[in-house]
Amino acid sequence: MYYQDNFSKTFREEVGLHQYLAEVETHAWWERVPCKSIEVLTAAGNAGSVTPISGAETDEVLSDTMKHTQLLVKAMGNVYLLGGTALPTIQRRARISGNALSEVKKPVLAYILNECLGVSKGKALLRFFEGKIRAIHSGDPKDYSIIHMMDIFMAASAYVNGDFEDVSFAGGFTDHSLTTAAWSVKDERMLEAYRELMKQYGREAREQLRTEIRITTSDVAASGANVCYSMKEGTNTIVLGKALKTIHRGKKGIDEVEENIRQIFEFYKETLRGMGRLFDIQVRYPANAMAGIMKSVGIGKKLVAETVERFKTESGNQACTAYDAYCGICQVLSLAKDKGAKERAMLELEEDISKCITKKWSDFDIPGEIRY
């Protein structure tokens, strides 16, 4: 059911997310093999050698593979279909990278990978799900650490629903790269911390604000087990900076993830302190600064232009604090959503926005014509 490389699913109810994660566990497993024993094959000419996997329709999964990677992997005496999310990880195992790898013909790519894998040391950890290999991690004990997503989200759900007031599930999303879930919280401790921050700078916090707590993780090295926050006022969002991360490495596992989850409130306060530095930065040319910073983190030109022009219309482009300009940057989320941006694109956009906080604003606060 979930075999397509472009599979994605959204969740409006928390129970649906947990049911999906439980189902994943019945369709997925891990295997460790020596790196140099892995051989990459082209699907064309080798389709007949694919090893059937229980519960997967080989013909359908093969057809999807032909639309995407067009590659197979031979390991443990069997031949498996290679999913799209596995390509970056197998390239890391082969210790190669570069845009050219996506442009060469598949037989050439298979040859390059095999030559490099043949001199690789150590083991590889293979992630199987829905009839394909979805990732090929380093399999040495000091490297990739398996942290089951079901355990992560069960721990997060139990803590958030048990430790905070007025909690509602804000939605979830999954594809073969990552899984995320968010909870909307109106908790007096969180609101008071935000009020205190605003009070320090002569501002008032709006009472209808809610905090959104988001957990994101991945089995294919697209994300650690990350906790991040944003403030919500109606449809407006203020992204509250960097995430609290547990990297899938070495002995780090569910115990460390659970410890980070238990630190949600303390890290939230630390994140607010990081936001506070923006009040101390005066920006003379906010539109220019916003445009420069947004471009520097990789936000698309069209979205940059629309966001900055909206800010100019609403504020008059008067000198302000970096906090005010940053709130203007956050408006890009509502613009992107209005344009129909998908869940994955919205998550990536939030990640880009969070990087804006730590930028050196003075480098972008310059006069002159705005160049989008």
Secondary structure by P-SEA (a helix, b strand, c coil): ccccccbbbbbccaaaaaaaaaaaaaaccccccccccbbbbbccccccccccccccaaaaaaaaaaacccbbbbcccbbbbbcccaaaaaaaaacccccccccccaaaaaaaaaaaaaaccbbbbbbbcccccccccccccccbbbbbaaaaaaaaaaaaaccccccccccccccccbbbbbbbbbcaaaaaaaaaaaaaacbbbbccbbbbbbbbcccccccccccbbbbbcccbbbbccccccccccccccaaaaaaaaaaaaaaaaaaaaaaaaaaacccccaaaaaaaaaaaacccaaaaaaaaaaaaaacccccccaaaaaaaaaaaaaaaaaacccaaaaaaaaaaaaaccccccccccccccccc
